[in-house]
Amino acid sequence: MLSQTIIHILSQHRAAERPHQPQTLSCHQLASLIKFSLPPHQRENDAALRADLDVELNNLEAQGEVLLGLGKRVCMAPPTLLIDEETLVTSLQFIGDRAYLPLAHQALQTHQHPTTTILCPKSSNRDRIQAKLKTVGIRCLTVDQVMEKLPCYQTPTAQQLSGHQWQDPIFGQIAQESSVKGYLPTNQWQSQAERWQTIESQVHLDHLPAIQLLKLANGTFLWRGDGKIYEISPDVAHLAMFAIDQQVQFSLRLTWDEHLGRLDLRRTSLPRDYAQMVWRLSEPDLSHSRIRLVDAQNRARVAAALRKLGCELV
């Protein structure tokens, strides 16, 4: 599977002087490494591979496995084990940097194969499990701890913009055939995908001063502020989308069947921490992986998190 190939390559990509920390790769570098790991007859369609890679990286970030950053760069997320609220723990899910997975098995004395990502610890005491994992540099989080740390929607801060200025005009910096889109909610019923408006030229952009958030065809996000252009990370951009929704008073409406716990996210990108929480508390519908099925005990949590983002559930 493509996801497992991505995780393997990123977990192996480390510097000799800092073996405890995975290094970043550009999406272009990652695509090249994946391409040459394939059989020769599967190496021909570069465009299809890049499209599949973009989709899979977004899915892996939603699952908490990878981090997407500036300059279309990606690396493994910190190693983390997720547990439920019970004091007695029978199993834990490992996500993130696989270099730490054997250490997790060793620390918890699982006697399982070291590549298994659902761990069954020898001790079932939650506090003891957390203490053992901490000694080998692995986080252990409960669902409520994840909920407490969910960030509020906001536009980019000065610190997030500092040092990432782009040269203006934008259309002078990109390939002629590349497209530019701006995020501009214009009515309450638009999907998030429909709120991205195509911008035809620099003149067109100059006549749209209200548009602050931009997206290039390669997935790069830009922010217009104080007469300047800055590159921002995907997660900062996703938080900014929900802040813009509130500024213009067009909250994003998400299809949510509370009785069935069915949440449709097919045309919606959530900020990283929110996506990870929703994916943790749900299962994919058979028809599409971005339609999530939330069990009854977690529906209130998911609904509360989405409302914190300013979403309306309909």
MARFIKE-62214 format. One record per residue (C-alpha): x, y, z; residue in three letters. Coordinates in pm, 1 decimal. Example, Ala and Ser with C-alpha at 12.3 -4.5 7.8 and 13.67 -1.06 7.14 Angstrom:
@x: 1230.0	y: -450.0	z: 780.0	type: ALA
@x: 1367.0	y: -106.0	z: 714.0	type: SER
//
This chain:
@x: 0.0	y: 0.0	z: 0.0	type: MET
@x: 112.1	y: 354.5	z: -75.4	type: LEU
@x: 53.3	y: 467.1	z: 284.6	type: SER
@x: 286.8	y: 201.0	z: 423.6	type: GLN
@x: 555.1	y: 289.4	z: 167.9	type: THR
@x: 534.1	y: 656.0	z: 270.2	type: ILE
@x: 558.9	y: 570.2	z: 640.6	type: ILE
@x: 855.6	y: 337.1	z: 579.9	type: HIS
@x: 1051.5	y: 592.0	z: 374.8	type: ILE
@x: 987.7	y: 883.7	z: 610.8	type: LEU
@x: 1067.0	y: 680.6	z: 923.3	type: SER
@x: 1398.2	y: 569.2	z: 768.3	type: GLN
@x: 1500.2	y: 921.4	z: 660.7	type: HIS
@x: 1727.4	y: 1031.4	z: 947.0	type: ARG
@x: 2058.3	y: 1212.3	z: 991.1	type: ALA
@x: 2346.5	y: 1016.7	z: 1144.2	type: ALA
@x: 2414.0	y: 1293.2	z: 1396.6	type: GLU
@x: 2045.9	y: 1305.6	z: 1505.3	type: ARG
@x: 1910.6	y: 951.7	z: 1483.2	type: PRO
@x: 1633.8	y: 1023.1	z: 1735.9	type: HIS
@x: 1462.4	y: 1269.2	z: 1502.5	type: GLN
@x: 1323.5	y: 1204.8	z: 1149.6	type: PRO
@x: 1414.8	y: 1452.9	z: 878.0	type: GLN
@x: 1183.0	y: 1620.6	z: 631.9	type: THR
@x: 1157.5	y: 1540.3	z: 262.8	type: LEU
@x: 1003.9	y: 1753.4	z: -8.0	type: SER
@x: 700.4	y: 1598.9	z: -173.8	type: CYS
@x: 904.7	y: 1587.0	z: -495.4	type: HIS
@x: 1184.5	y: 1391.0	z: -322.8	type: GLN
@x: 933.8	y: 1156.6	z: -163.2	type: LEU
@x: 762.1	y: 1093.1	z: -497.5	type: ALA
@x: 1098.7	y: 1008.6	z: -655.7	type: SER
@x: 1186.8	y: 761.2	z: -379.3	type: LEU
@x: 845.0	y: 597.2	z: -405.9	type: ILE
@x: 873.4	y: 577.8	z: -783.7	type: LYS
@x: 1202.8	y: 389.9	z: -769.4	type: PHE
@x: 1065.6	y: 150.2	z: -507.6	type: SER
@x: 800.5	y: 38.0	z: -759.4	type: LEU
@x: 839.1	y: -234.8	z: -1022.3	type: PRO
@x: 955.3	y: -88.8	z: -1357.3	type: PRO
@x: 615.4	y: -132.4	z: -1524.8	type: HIS
@x: 451.5	y: 89.2	z: -1258.1	type: GLN
@x: 692.6	y: 384.1	z: -1290.8	type: ARG
@x: 553.6	y: 547.8	z: -1602.1	type: GLU
@x: 273.2	y: 779.2	z: -1484.9	type: ASN
@x: 437.3	y: 1052.7	z: -1272.8	type: ASP
@x: 124.2	y: 1272.7	z: -1267.3	type: ALA
@x: -92.3	y: 990.9	z: -1132.4	type: ALA
@x: 164.8	y: 909.5	z: -864.3	type: LEU
@x: 181.7	y: 1273.2	z: -750.1	type: ARG
@x: -197.7	y: 1297.1	z: -736.2	type: ALA
@x: -222.0	y: 974.9	z: -533.6	type: ASP
@x: 61.4	y: 1094.9	z: -309.2	type: LEU
@x: -112.8	y: 1425.3	z: -230.8	type: ASP
@x: -433.4	y: 1244.9	z: -134.9	type: VAL
@x: -250.6	y: 988.9	z: 77.9	type: GLU
@x: -40.0	y: 1250.5	z: 259.3	type: LEU
@x: -354.1	y: 1442.4	z: 354.7	type: ASN
@x: -511.3	y: 1120.8	z: 481.8	type: ASN
@x: -197.5	y: 1029.5	z: 679.3	type: LEU
@x: -187.2	y: 1373.3	z: 839.0	type: GLU
@x: -551.9	y: 1335.3	z: 939.1	type: ALA
@x: -459.2	y: 1001.6	z: 1100.6	type: GLN
@x: -173.1	y: 1166.3	z: 1293.6	type: GLY
@x: 98.4	y: 975.2	z: 1108.2	type: GLU
@x: 278.8	y: 1261.7	z: 929.1	type: VAL
@x: 325.2	y: 1638.2	z: 947.2	type: LEU
@x: 292.1	y: 1862.0	z: 640.4	type: LEU
@x: 486.3	y: 2187.4	z: 649.8	type: GLY
@x: 615.2	y: 2483.6	z: 453.5	type: LEU
@x: 772.3	y: 2435.9	z: 113.6	type: GLY
@x: 568.9	y: 2119.9	z: 43.8	type: LYS
@x: 781.2	y: 1928.5	z: 294.7	type: ARG
@x: 671.6	y: 1632.5	z: 502.9	type: VAL
@x: 806.7	y: 1426.1	z: 791.1	type: CYS
@x: 685.1	y: 1163.6	z: 1035.7	type: MET
@x: 482.0	y: 1284.8	z: 1332.2	type: ALA
@x: 619.5	y: 1234.7	z: 1685.8	type: PRO
@x: 560.9	y: 882.1	z: 1819.1	type: PRO
@x: 235.1	y: 868.8	z: 2013.2	type: THR
@x: 19.3	y: 607.2	z: 2176.3	type: LEU
@x: -351.6	y: 682.5	z: 2215.5	type: LEU
@x: -559.1	y: 542.0	z: 2497.4	type: ILE
@x: -916.5	y: 568.3	z: 2614.4	type: ASP
@x: -1014.2	y: 715.1	z: 2949.7	type: GLU
@x: -1031.0	y: 387.1	z: 3141.2	type: GLU
@x: -780.6	y: 338.7	z: 3423.1	type: THR
@x: -724.7	y: -20.5	z: 3307.3	type: LEU
@x: -584.0	y: -36.6	z: 2953.4	type: VAL
@x: -587.0	y: -350.6	z: 2739.7	type: THR
@x: -470.8	y: -211.6	z: 2404.2	type: SER
@x: -317.9	y: 104.9	z: 2260.2	type: LEU
@x: -280.8	y: 237.0	z: 1906.7	type: GLN
@x: 65.1	y: 354.0	z: 1795.0	type: PHE
@x: 88.6	y: 639.5	z: 1543.9	type: ILE
@x: 381.8	y: 840.5	z: 1412.1	type: GLY
@x: 755.6	y: 774.1	z: 1378.6	type: ASP
@x: 797.1	y: 397.0	z: 1334.1	type: ARG
@x: 1158.5	y: 404.1	z: 1452.7	type: ALA
@x: 1013.5	y: 418.1	z: 1805.4	type: TYR
@x: 768.5	y: 130.9	z: 1759.4	type: LEU
@x: 1009.2	y: -146.8	z: 1875.2	type: PRO
@x: 1094.2	y: 66.3	z: 2180.6	type: LEU
@x: 725.1	y: 92.5	z: 2266.6	type: ALA
@x: 689.3	y: -286.6	z: 2250.0	type: HIS
@x: 998.3	y: -331.6	z: 2464.4	type: GLN
@x: 891.0	y: -74.0	z: 2724.3	type: ALA
@x: 543.0	y: -224.3	z: 2757.3	type: LEU
@x: 664.7	y: -588.1	z: 2740.2	type: GLN
@x: 402.7	y: -679.2	z: 2481.3	type: THR
@x: 578.7	y: -992.0	z: 2342.1	type: HIS
@x: 419.0	y: -903.7	z: 2007.1	type: GLN
@x: 587.2	y: -863.5	z: 1670.6	type: HIS
@x: 773.8	y: -526.3	z: 1680.9	type: PRO
@x: 592.0	y: -393.4	z: 1372.2	type: THR
@x: 243.3	y: -436.7	z: 1523.0	type: THR
@x: 75.7	y: -98.7	z: 1576.3	type: THR
@x: -198.9	y: -215.8	z: 1814.6	type: ILE
@x: -8.7	y: -286.2	z: 2135.0	type: LEU
@x: -126.6	y: -504.8	z: 2422.8	type: CYS
@x: 85.0	y: -408.3	z: 2725.8	type: PRO
@x: 177.8	y: -648.1	z: 3004.0	type: LYS
@x: 58.2	y: -397.4	z: 3263.4	type: SER
@x: -292.7	y: -256.2	z: 3230.6	type: SER
@x: -238.6	y: 37.1	z: 3467.7	type: ASN
@x: -268.8	y: 362.3	z: 3272.4	type: ARG
@x: -31.4	y: 566.3	z: 3491.9	type: ASP
@x: 235.5	y: 295.6	z: 3477.9	type: ARG
@x: 201.8	y: 270.6	z: 3099.3	type: ILE
@x: 241.3	y: 647.6	z: 3057.3	type: GLN
@x: 549.5	y: 650.8	z: 3283.3	type: ALA
@x: 719.0	y: 367.3	z: 3092.6	type: LYS
@x: 655.9	y: 526.8	z: 2754.2	type: LEU
@x: 788.4	y: 862.1	z: 2874.8	type: LYS
@x: 1127.5	y: 702.5	z: 2953.0	type: THR
@x: 1171.4	y: 609.6	z: 2583.4	type: VAL
@x: 1049.0	y: 942.5	z: 2444.4	type: GLY
@x: 695.0	y: 841.6	z: 2343.7	type: ILE
@x: 384.9	y: 1043.6	z: 2422.0	type: ARG
@x: 78.1	y: 873.6	z: 2562.5	type: CYS
@x: -240.9	y: 1077.4	z: 2529.8	type: LEU
@x: -601.6	y: 1027.5	z: 2626.5	type: THR
@x: -887.6	y: 1148.9	z: 2409.2	type: VAL
@x: -976.4	y: 1418.3	z: 2662.8	type: ASP
@x: -617.0	y: 1546.2	z: 2661.6	type: GLN
@x: -636.5	y: 1576.6	z: 2283.9	type: VAL
@x: -968.7	y: 1762.0	z: 2315.0	type: MET
@x: -826.3	y: 2010.2	z: 2566.5	type: GLU
@x: -540.7	y: 2103.0	z: 2332.1	type: LYS
@x: -751.1	y: 2172.1	z: 2022.9	type: LEU
@x: -652.2	y: 2520.7	z: 1895.5	type: PRO
@x: -906.2	y: 2792.8	z: 1824.8	type: CYS
@x: -949.4	y: 2905.9	z: 1465.4	type: TYR
@x: -735.1	y: 3209.7	z: 1385.4	type: GLN
@x: -564.1	y: 3397.2	z: 1104.8	type: THR
@x: -182.7	y: 3363.8	z: 1085.4	type: PRO
@x: 16.3	y: 3527.7	z: 1364.8	type: THR
@x: 315.8	y: 3754.3	z: 1307.9	type: ALA
@x: 541.5	y: 3475.4	z: 1432.4	type: GLN
@x: 398.0	y: 3228.1	z: 1179.1	type: GLN
@x: 453.6	y: 3476.4	z: 895.9	type: LEU
@x: 800.9	y: 3594.7	z: 999.0	type: SER
@x: 1073.7	y: 3489.5	z: 756.1	type: GLY
@x: 837.7	y: 3341.9	z: 496.6	type: HIS
@x: 768.6	y: 3639.7	z: 271.1	type: GLN
@x: 707.2	y: 3579.7	z: -98.2	type: TRP
@x: 797.0	y: 3818.5	z: -374.0	type: GLN
@x: 505.9	y: 4008.3	z: -523.8	type: ASP
@x: 342.6	y: 3982.7	z: -777.5	type: PRO
@x: 240.8	y: 3620.4	z: -727.0	type: ILE
@x: 179.1	y: 3550.6	z: -1094.6	type: PHE
@x: 539.7	y: 3643.6	z: -1169.6	type: GLY
@x: 664.0	y: 3364.9	z: -939.0	type: GLN
@x: 469.1	y: 3065.9	z: -1070.9	type: ILE
@x: 451.6	y: 2871.8	z: -1395.3	type: ALA
@x: 218.7	y: 3022.2	z: -1651.5	type: GLN
@x: -3.0	y: 2713.1	z: -1661.8	type: GLU
@x: -40.1	y: 2700.1	z: -1281.1	type: SER
@x: -364.9	y: 2808.3	z: -1124.1	type: SER
@x: -423.5	y: 3032.4	z: -823.6	type: VAL
@x: -732.3	y: 3013.2	z: -604.1	type: LYS
@x: -852.0	y: 3243.3	z: -329.3	type: GLY
@x: -1065.9	y: 3152.3	z: -30.9	type: TYR
@x: -1382.1	y: 3363.2	z: -31.2	type: LEU
@x: -1706.1	y: 3237.6	z: 128.0	type: PRO
@x: -1999.8	y: 3404.3	z: -44.7	type: THR
@x: -2300.6	y: 3217.1	z: 93.4	type: ASN
@x: -2399.0	y: 2994.9	z: 381.8	type: GLN
@x: -2460.3	y: 2681.6	z: 176.4	type: TRP
@x: -2130.9	y: 2652.8	z: -7.6	type: GLN
@x: -1909.3	y: 2355.0	z: 63.6	type: SER
@x: -1555.4	y: 2438.7	z: 167.5	type: GLN
@x: -1427.9	y: 2327.4	z: -173.3	type: ALA
@x: -1667.3	y: 2568.7	z: -348.5	type: GLU
@x: -1533.3	y: 2860.4	z: -144.7	type: ARG
@x: -1204.7	y: 2844.4	z: -333.6	type: TRP
@x: -1246.7	y: 3088.0	z: -625.4	type: GLN
@x: -1021.2	y: 3069.1	z: -932.5	type: THR
@x: -814.6	y: 3383.9	z: -988.3	type: ILE
@x: -730.2	y: 3438.4	z: -1353.7	type: GLU
@x: -451.0	y: 3696.0	z: -1338.9	type: SER
@x: -259.7	y: 3943.3	z: -1123.9	type: GLN
@x: -502.9	y: 4216.2	z: -1230.2	type: VAL
@x: -792.9	y: 3995.8	z: -1118.7	type: HIS
@x: -623.7	y: 3938.3	z: -782.1	type: LEU
@x: -552.4	y: 4309.4	z: -735.0	type: ASP
@x: -925.6	y: 4376.4	z: -770.9	type: HIS
@x: -1006.0	y: 4129.6	z: -490.1	type: LEU
@x: -856.3	y: 4294.1	z: -180.7	type: PRO
@x: -1087.3	y: 4094.6	z: 48.0	type: ALA
@x: -912.5	y: 3768.7	z: -41.4	type: ILE
@x: -632.2	y: 3701.3	z: 204.5	type: GLN
@x: -583.6	y: 3324.9	z: 172.8	type: LEU
@x: -450.6	y: 3182.2	z: -154.4	type: LEU
@x: -368.8	y: 2833.4	z: -277.8	type: LYS
@x: -143.3	y: 2738.4	z: -569.7	type: LEU
@x: -192.0	y: 2435.0	z: -793.2	type: ALA
@x: 91.8	y: 2249.3	z: -616.7	type: ASN
@x: -80.7	y: 2283.5	z: -278.8	type: GLY
@x: 123.8	y: 2576.6	z: -147.9	type: THR
@x: -76.0	y: 2819.0	z: 69.3	type: PHE
@x: -11.6	y: 3193.9	z: 74.6	type: LEU
@x: -137.4	y: 3475.9	z: 297.1	type: TRP
@x: -186.6	y: 3840.7	z: 197.1	type: ARG
@x: -137.0	y: 4086.5	z: 478.8	type: GLY
@x: -1.7	y: 4441.2	z: 522.4	type: ASP
@x: 57.1	y: 4464.8	z: 148.3	type: GLY
@x: 285.7	y: 4159.1	z: 150.3	type: LYS
@x: 262.3	y: 3790.8	z: 57.6	type: ILE
@x: 370.9	y: 3510.7	z: 290.1	type: TYR
@x: 387.3	y: 3132.8	z: 259.4	type: GLU
@x: 206.1	y: 2946.3	z: 538.6	type: ILE
@x: 177.5	y: 2579.3	z: 632.3	type: SER
@x: -132.4	y: 2375.0	z: 545.8	type: PRO
@x: -238.2	y: 2356.5	z: 911.1	type: ASP
@x: -213.5	y: 2734.7	z: 956.5	type: VAL
@x: -412.7	y: 2775.4	z: 633.4	type: ALA
@x: -686.3	y: 2537.5	z: 748.9	type: HIS
@x: -727.6	y: 2725.4	z: 1078.8	type: LEU
@x: -740.4	y: 3050.5	z: 881.1	type: ALA
@x: -1023.5	y: 2918.8	z: 660.1	type: MET
@x: -1250.0	y: 2876.2	z: 960.6	type: PHE
@x: -1148.5	y: 3218.2	z: 1095.4	type: ALA
@x: -1241.3	y: 3376.9	z: 761.6	type: ILE
@x: -1577.6	y: 3194.6	z: 770.6	type: ASP
@x: -1651.6	y: 3368.3	z: 1100.8	type: GLN
@x: -1525.9	y: 3708.2	z: 983.5	type: GLN
@x: -1771.9	y: 3711.3	z: 693.4	type: VAL
@x: -2043.2	y: 3537.8	z: 902.1	type: GLN
@x: -2077.3	y: 3237.9	z: 668.5	type: PHE
@x: -2014.7	y: 2942.5	z: 897.4	type: SER
@x: -1931.3	y: 2618.7	z: 720.0	type: LEU
@x: -2221.2	y: 2373.2	z: 724.9	type: ARG
@x: -2133.6	y: 2005.3	z: 758.8	type: LEU
@x: -2371.2	y: 1718.0	z: 693.5	type: THR
@x: -2409.2	y: 1537.7	z: 1027.3	type: TRP
@x: -2660.3	y: 1265.1	z: 1100.0	type: ASP
@x: -2646.4	y: 1253.5	z: 1478.5	type: GLU
@x: -2875.6	y: 950.9	z: 1500.2	type: HIS
@x: -2635.4	y: 742.2	z: 1287.8	type: LEU
@x: -2317.8	y: 932.2	z: 1379.9	type: GLY
@x: -2249.0	y: 988.9	z: 1010.0	type: ARG
@x: -2024.1	y: 1286.5	z: 925.6	type: LEU
@x: -1954.2	y: 1380.7	z: 561.6	type: ASP
@x: -1609.1	y: 1538.9	z: 516.5	type: LEU
@x: -1563.2	y: 1464.7	z: 146.9	type: ARG
@x: -1525.7	y: 1831.5	z: 49.2	type: ARG
@x: -1382.4	y: 1956.7	z: 375.7	type: THR
@x: -1028.9	y: 1984.5	z: 513.7	type: SER
@x: -1006.4	y: 2017.4	z: 890.9	type: LEU
@x: -708.6	y: 2158.8	z: 1081.6	type: PRO
@x: -462.3	y: 1884.0	z: 1169.5	type: ARG
@x: -550.2	y: 1838.8	z: 1539.6	type: ASP
@x: -924.2	y: 1832.7	z: 1465.4	type: TYR
@x: -884.5	y: 1584.0	z: 1180.4	type: ALA
@x: -675.9	y: 1353.8	z: 1398.6	type: GLN
@x: -934.6	y: 1364.7	z: 1675.1	type: MET
@x: -1225.6	y: 1289.7	z: 1438.4	type: VAL
@x: -1034.2	y: 1003.7	z: 1273.0	type: TRP
@x: -943.4	y: 864.8	z: 1615.8	type: ARG
@x: -1308.2	y: 863.5	z: 1727.1	type: LEU
@x: -1462.6	y: 726.7	z: 1407.5	type: SER
@x: -1445.4	y: 459.3	z: 1140.5	type: GLU
@x: -1463.0	y: 509.6	z: 762.9	type: PRO
@x: -1791.5	y: 444.4	z: 585.7	type: ASP
@x: -1771.2	y: 166.0	z: 327.6	type: LEU
@x: -1863.5	y: 411.3	z: 50.1	type: SER
@x: -1583.8	y: 665.8	z: 115.7	type: HIS
@x: -1301.1	y: 703.8	z: 368.6	type: SER
@x: -1387.2	y: 1071.2	z: 428.2	type: ARG
@x: -1739.5	y: 983.9	z: 538.6	type: ILE
@x: -1686.7	y: 906.6	z: 907.3	type: ARG
@x: -1904.4	y: 692.0	z: 1131.4	type: LEU
@x: -1887.0	y: 798.4	z: 1497.0	type: VAL
@x: -2007.6	y: 559.5	z: 1766.4	type: ASP
@x: -2266.5	y: 680.2	z: 2016.2	type: ALA
@x: -2029.0	y: 742.3	z: 2307.4	type: GLN
@x: -1812.2	y: 980.0	z: 2102.0	type: ASN
@x: -2075.4	y: 1177.6	z: 1908.7	type: ARG
@x: -2098.5	y: 1456.8	z: 2165.1	type: ALA
@x: -1717.8	y: 1498.5	z: 2160.8	type: ARG
@x: -1700.6	y: 1519.6	z: 1781.8	type: VAL
@x: -1993.3	y: 1762.9	z: 1761.8	type: ALA
@x: -1840.8	y: 1985.9	z: 2033.1	type: ALA
@x: -1505.0	y: 1997.3	z: 1852.3	type: ALA
@x: -1663.0	y: 2091.7	z: 1519.6	type: LEU
@x: -1871.0	y: 2364.3	z: 1683.5	type: ARG
@x: -1551.0	y: 2501.0	z: 1840.0	type: LYS
@x: -1432.0	y: 2551.2	z: 1480.5	type: LEU
@x: -1748.5	y: 2750.7	z: 1412.1	type: GLY
@x: -1915.7	y: 2479.6	z: 1201.7	type: CYS
@x: -2290.3	y: 2434.6	z: 1182.5	type: GLU
@x: -2398.5	y: 2071.9	z: 1185.8	type: LEU
@x: -2701.5	y: 2011.3	z: 963.0	type: VAL
//
